[in-house]
Amino acid sequence: MKLPKKELLQGCKYPLGMEDLLNQAEMVIRTWQPIWSAFVPALLREEAIKIMAPLNHLHWHTDGGLLGAERQRMQCIRYEEEKPIFDESAPIDGLRIEGNFLFDRASPKDFRKSLENMGVSSGGLGDIWINGDRGAQVLCTPEAAVSLDGKTSRVRDVEIRCEAIQKQELRLPIQRLSKRLRTVEASKRIDAISSAGFGLSRAKIANQIREGLLRLNWEPIKRVNKELRAGDRIQLEGRGRLEIISLELTKKGRWRVELLRQ
C-alpha cells in the first residue's frame, strides 16, 4: 500500500524529514511490524503527528528518554480495531562526555556539532545537557553509543572523551513540576512575559535572546519586542519552558497572562 505522499507533503515545512517518516509508515503498513524512527526535532515531530493523524489504523508513540525531551524517537504501529496500549520504551542509550570546561564554557550545540563531526548522524543524537564544567551527557541511539564509545575529539579548544553508558546511569537534568502562574504585564512582548515566567530581569532575557538561548515554539528568536499569543511556547536553555495559556486585556489596558511553567 502506498501513501499519498505528494498530498501529505503539500505545504510541509520539513519535507525531507517528513518523507522519511512516511516511508517508515509504509513499511509498517506492509509488514505490520512496529518501527522506531531516528531522533527527530520537536517541530518535525509535531508536524508529523498533525499531518498523519487522519491515516486510519496507524498510531504514533514518541519517547525521548526523559520527560519532555525536545528530540524524540517516533514509533509507528499498525492496528485493526482498538488502538494499542504502549508499554515499550524506545531503544535509547546514554553517552558521557568528559572534558575540563572550567575555563571554556560550551553549549549543547557545541557538543552536538562535535559528535556529528565524529561521524554520527543528527538522527542518532537525542537531548544533550551540560554536566557542570566536566562535560556533558547525551541520550542517543544504541548504534551511536557503540560508534562513539572510547573515542576522543575536541569541543572548541577542549579535548573530550566519550563513554557509552546505560541510560539509567545518566544524571538526568532536573525535572521541574508543572506550575501555573498569573501575572499582569504592560505588553504582550516576549521579553516582558519571559521575565515574569522565568523570574529573570528583562535585561537578562534580552541577553539570552541575543545568545540564542531563548526560543519561541522551538525556533530561535531575535526580536525582544515579539508579541505573543495564547498557545505560544517559550523554551529557555537551562530554565525550562513556558506555555501561554491565556492573554486577556484588562480595563486599564494591561495584559492579564496565565502561564504554565514546566
TAFENTA-V116391 format. One record per backbone hydrogen bond with DSSP energy under -0.5 kcal/mol. CO is the residue of the C=O (numbers start at 1). NH is the residue of the N-H. Records with the same first field share a line. If there is no record, write none. Layout:
CO: NH, NH
//
This chain:
3: 5
4: 8
5: 9
6: 10
7: 10
9: 12
14: 18
15: 19
16: 20
17: 21
18: 22
19: 23
20: 24
21: 25
22: 26
23: 27
24: 28
25: 29
26: 30
27: 31
28: 32
32: 34
35: 76
38: 74
40: 72
41: 45
42: 46
43: 47
44: 48
45: 49
46: 50
47: 51
48: 52
49: 53
50: 53
52: 55
54: 56
55: 58
57: 79
59: 77
61: 75
63: 73
66: 69
70: 72
72: 40
73: 63
74: 37, 76
75: 61
76: 35
77: 59
84: 86
90: 92
93: 140
94: 165
95: 97, 138
96: 98, 163
97: 136
98: 161
99: 101
107: 111
108: 112
109: 113
110: 114
111: 115
112: 116
113: 117
114: 118
115: 118, 120
116: 119
121: 124
122: 125
123: 39
124: 141
127: 139
129: 137
130: 132
131: 134
133: 101
134: 99
135: 131
136: 97
137: 129
138: 95
139: 126
140: 93
141: 145
142: 146
143: 147
144: 148
145: 149
148: 151
151: 162
153: 160
154: 156
155: 158
158: 155
160: 153
161: 98
162: 150
163: 96
165: 94
166: 169
167: 170
170: 172
174: 176
179: 261
181: 259
183: 257
185: 255
188: 228
189: 193
190: 194
191: 195
192: 196
193: 197
194: 198
195: 199, 200
201: 205
202: 206
203: 207
204: 208
205: 209
206: 210
207: 211
208: 213, 214
209: 212
213: 237
214: 221
215: 217, 235
216: 219
219: 216
222: 224
223: 226
224: 191
226: 190
229: 232
232: 244
233: 217
234: 242
235: 215
236: 239, 240
240: 236
241: 262
242: 234
243: 245, 260
244: 231
246: 258
248: 256
250: 253
254: 250, 256
255: 185, 257
256: 248
257: 183
258: 245, 246
259: 181, 261
260: 243
261: 179
262: 176
//
